[in-house]
Each structure stands twice: as structure tokens, then as C-alpha cells.
């Protein structure tokens, strides 16, 4: 509550009345406090979302490492050298991987030259 002197323009010769004027609390301070609370809640929700996304990235990295760790299991189809020879026309699995690694290195060299 604030005491305010109000002036009446009609008749300035009369005694000036004093009235009690009720003013709202400083609304700009309230708005600033609300803004800070709103920003803090936004930061909290953003931090929570970041935590969720980091957990998801961790899960996906684990899944990727599991996938990359699993090799081509050709032995599932070819248990013996005879079966391997039948399906691939290579004499053995060791020879297959040796030739494959040589071909990959040749391909890498040709790509580097270009």
C-alpha cells in the first residue's frame, strides 16, 4: 500500500485530497522470477533428454560392437573342407581368406592411386 497525492485539475484552489492508492506488486520482478523458473525447467528437461539420448547412444554403440565382433561364420554352412570346396570351389577356408585379403589390399591400393 502506498500513499499517493492525487491532483485534481478542475479546482486547484481547494485543499488537495490525499487518498490511498493500491498498487500491484512490482510485476516485472514477478515476471523475471517466472522467466527464471521457466528457463530452469527448460534446462532440466533438456538435461533429462540429453541423458536419455546418451543412454541410447551407449546402447547403439554396444549393439554395433556386437555386430562388428561377429565374423562371417562360413563354418555354419561348410563344416568340412569337402563342403567348403563344394560351395566355394576353394580347396580350403584358409586359402579362401588368404586370396580374399590379397584382393582387398590390391583394391585399396588402386583406390589410393586414383
SVG drawing of the C-alpha trace seen along z (x, -y; Angstrom):
<svg xmlns="http://www.w3.org/2000/svg" viewBox="-13 -29 62 113">
<polyline fill="none" stroke="black" stroke-width="0.4" points="0.0,0.0 1.3,-3.4 0.1,-6.9 -0.2,-9.0 -1.1,-12.5 -3.7,-12.9 -4.1,-16.2 -7.4,-17.4 -7.1,-19.7 -10.6,-21.2 -10.2,-23.3 -6.6,-23.8 -7.6,-26.3 -9.2,-23.7 -7.3,-21.6 -5.5,-18.7 -7.0,-15.4 -4.8,-12.5 -6.0,-9.1 -4.7,-5.6 -3.8,-4.1 -3.4,-0.3 -0.7,0.7 0.1,4.1 3.4,5.5 6.2,5.0 5.1,7.2 8.4,7.0 10.1,8.8 7.4,11.5 7.8,11.9 11.6,12.1 11.2,14.8 8.7,16.7 11.1,16.4 14.0,17.8 11.8,20.7 10.7,21.4 14.3,21.3 15.3,23.7 12.6,26.1 13.6,26.0 17.2,26.7 16.1,29.6 14.0,31.1 16.9,30.6 19.4,32.2 17.0,35.1 16.6,35.5 20.4,35.4 20.8,38.1 18.2,40.3 19.9,39.7 23.4,40.5 22.0,43.8 20.5,44.6 23.9,43.9 25.6,46.2 23.1,48.9 23.6,48.5 27.4,48.5 27.2,51.7 25.0,53.2 27.4,52.1 30.4,53.6 28.4,56.8 27.7,56.8 31.2,56.0 32.6,58.6 30.6,61.3 32.5,62.6 31.3,64.3 30.6,67.8 31.0,69.7 31.6,72.8 27.9,72.8 27.4,73.9 30.7,75.7 31.7,77.9 34.3,79.8 36.9,79.0 34.9,81.1 31.7,79.0 33.8,75.8 35.2,76.9 31.8,77.8 30.2,74.4 33.1,72.1 35.4,74.0 38.4,73.2 40.5,76.0 40.3,74.8 38.9,72.0 42.4,70.8 43.2,70.4 39.9,68.5 40.7,65.9 44.3,65.5 43.1,64.8 40.4,62.5 42.8,60.4 45.2,60.1 42.4,58.9 41.2,56.4 44.8,55.0 45.0,54.7 41.7,52.9 42.7,50.5 45.9,49.6 44.1,48.9 41.7,46.6 44.5,44.7 46.2,44.1 43.0,42.6"/>
</svg>
